[in-house]
Amino acid sequence: MVLGGASFTFAKASWTQTLPDWIDAHVGALEAIGDVPQLIVPDNAKTAIVKACFYDPQVNRIYTEMAAHYETALLPARPRRETMLVEPLEASIYEELVLLIRLSVPPMYRFRAI
C-alpha cells in the first residue's frame, strides 16, 4: 500500500495472492499507518476485483465488507489499455519504490527460483 501524499509505503510478502492474504495485507497496512484513509484505490487484481470495468467495476464481496468494516471506500484503478502509457514520472516513482524494498529486505529472506 502506498500513501502518496505522506511518502509512506507498506509492503508485506505472502506465499499466495488469495483473498485471505489480500485482506491480511490490507489490515496490516492499516495497522501500520495507524489510521484508515477515506479511499483505497486497489489495482485490478483478480483477488479483489471480480470484473474490471471502466465505469462500473465489480469488487469482491468480502473485500467490500472489509472496507465497510473499516469505514472506507474502494475505488478500483481504471483498467489499463495498451494505448494508455504510464507517465515517466509515475514510472520512476514506482521503480524507486521497488528498488527501496529490494534493498531493505535482507538477502536471506529474498525469494529465489526453486
N, C-alpha and C positions, 0 to 999 in steps of 0.2 A: 504494500500500500504506500502511496506517495502523497504527501501533503505538499503541494506545490508552493503555496504561499508561505509555509513555515520551513521549507527546505528539510523536511523530515521524511525519511524512508524507512519502512519496516519490511523486512524480508524473513520468511520462515521456510525452511526446507521441509519437504514431506516426500514420502515414497510414492504417493499417488496423487492424482488430481480429482479424487472422488469428492462427493458433496460433503461428507463429514470433515475431510481435510480442509476443504474450501472454507467451511463455516468456522472451523477451529482457527485457521489463519486469520480470518477477519476478527474473531473475538480476541485473539492475541494482539492484533494490531490496535484494536480499540482500547484494550487494557494498557498497551504501551504508550498510546497517545494520552490516556488519562481523561479522555473526553470523547464525545461522539459528534462527528461532523453532521451538518444538516443534510448533506447529499453525498452519496457514494456513487462513483461512476466506474463500474466494473468493465473490463473488456468483454468481448463476446465469447468467453469460454463456454464450451458445451455443458460444463457442470452448472453454471449459473444461469445461462440463457437458453431456454428451450428452443426459441426461434428468433434469430436475429432479423430485425426488420428496421428499415429507416424511420418509419413513422410509429409503429406500434409493436415493439419487441415483447416477446413472451418470456417473463422471468420465472425461474423455478419457484414453485410454491413454498418450499422450505426456506429458500433464500429470502423470499419476500417476508415470511414470518419472522426470520431473524431480524430483518430490517425494521419490521413493525415493533418487535420486542425492544429494540434499541432506539425507537422513535426517530428513525432516519428514513430518508427516501432513496430509492435506487433509480438511477437513470443510466441504462447501459450505453456504452460508447456506440457511435454510429458504425454500422458495418463498413469495413474498408472495401473500396473498389480499386481495381487496377489503375484507374485514371487518377485516383487521389494519391498524391505524394506527400510524404511527411516533410514538414518544413525542416531545413537544415539545422536550425537552432534546436528544435524539438528533438531531432535525431541525436544531436551531440549531447544533449542533457541525458537522454536515456543511456547512451553509450558510456557516459561518465559514471552513471549510477551502477551499471553492470560492472564496470571496472572497479569501483569502490567496494562493491560487495565481494567480488572475487579476491581482492587484496585483503579484505578484513577476515576472511574465513581461513583458519589455519590449514596448512597443506594436508594434515592427516584427516581432515573432515571433508575434503573436496571429493566430488564424485569422479570416479574413474570408469573407463569402459570395462565391462565384465567379460 
